[in-house]
Amino acid sequence: MSIRTTCPYCGVGCGVAVAGETLQGDPAHPANFGRLCSKGAALKDTLAPKDRLTKPRLFGKEANWDQALDFIAEEFTRIRGMYGPQSIAFYVSGQFLTEDYYVANKLMKGFIGSGNIDTNSRLCMASSVAGHVRAFGEDIVPGCYEDFEEADLAVLAGSNMAWCHPVLYQRLIAARDKRGTKIVAIDPRRTATAETADVFLPLAAGTDVLLFNGLLV
Amino acid sequence: MNIAADPREHFVVIGNGMAGMRTVEELLKRKDGRHCRVTVFGAEPHVNYNRIMLSSVLAGDKSIGEIVINSSEWYRENGIRLFTGEAVTGIDSAAKTITAASGFMLSYDRLLIATGSRPLAPPIPGIGLAGVCAFRDIADVNKMLAAARTHKRAVVIGGGLLGLEAAFGLKHRGMSVTLIHLMPTLMERQLRKTDVSAIRDLLVFGRAYAEVSQARADIGESASGKPGAIEAAA
């Protein structure tokens, strides 16, 4: 029996069909129509590897959780005592829930005594959320994957989709081959995506707002 | 020195919280920052304090003095004008002035808005009654401490960490506490059921502890006008 599930890696959300030892792209899934990138295709090998780390290791030796957590706490205390609270910073996952953020913030602001905490929620999503709310009235995804097949022009702002969302990128390239979609890549880096774009705008870092404001007037 | 004649750039901060004062601390460290004069408006009648530690104040582990980050001496020594209990109600960015609730008006060269957030309360009937408060600032803590001195029973709505801390603090202050949570178990996204029962045992709410599954609470009004009853529909 085949189990239909979703690839856990990037935001494309490719459908995966698993039957016993066989894992493949779900041909009926509207995101990927059976295709998988190299990461998704290797999913099976990540499920039960024997050499997976399941216990903490301290200085190369296996330790239990109490030892590991004591070590972490002692080191934070030592560093804080030696160099002050500002010597410590947390960069926190974007996958946390509210209560988890509460604990992380409380540890940093209440006990370590610094405000040096930020999360990938801000780096990855805050500007996007603010933009969507201002443009569309709510935090939504305003497009759908079929748009890639119907667009005349695709503008990629800071997206290296050839690497980061390969299955979707292949959809865009297939659409270009079929109907001549023009692709513009805006990125300080000459990425694999930028290499294949019709127009590459290699902005200096931090000047994207200038570009977009320039387009408005 | 006559303020109007002060040639330095005037940096005005709305919000006397952790983010605003951290910014000022950083500004004072910088060479160009030392050449501006700073005015701070805080809606709360206090100096800058560590909001994160309010649960400890409620529980009696710390005093309000112990959670002060910047004392009034710090403001004075650094030449910062501090207006506490003075909420800013208007900004005129064309004229570069702000207006406070008292009607006091002040011009600025640079303005920082660091007002933080307000707690979002669900639209529960009776939420605005006296004796109902959120858990956000020193005023809320003082309200709870006053209630603990004169009353015996407390209800905490919300079984997340802050709700648990509030329940724990009120319990320590001698109240019998009922905790109401929307979901069947406490912190359902973080903890396994076995962990949850450990928390319940740890908190020892005793007789008054109630875990009302799928609870929808209505805050009723008693004859005295105080919230007298909470109806929890299971």
Interface residues (C-beta under 8 A of the other chain):
Chain A: L97 T98 E99 D100 Y102 V103 N105 K106 K109 G110 G115
Chain B: M18 A19 R22 N50 I52 M53 G160 L161 L162 M187 R189 Q190
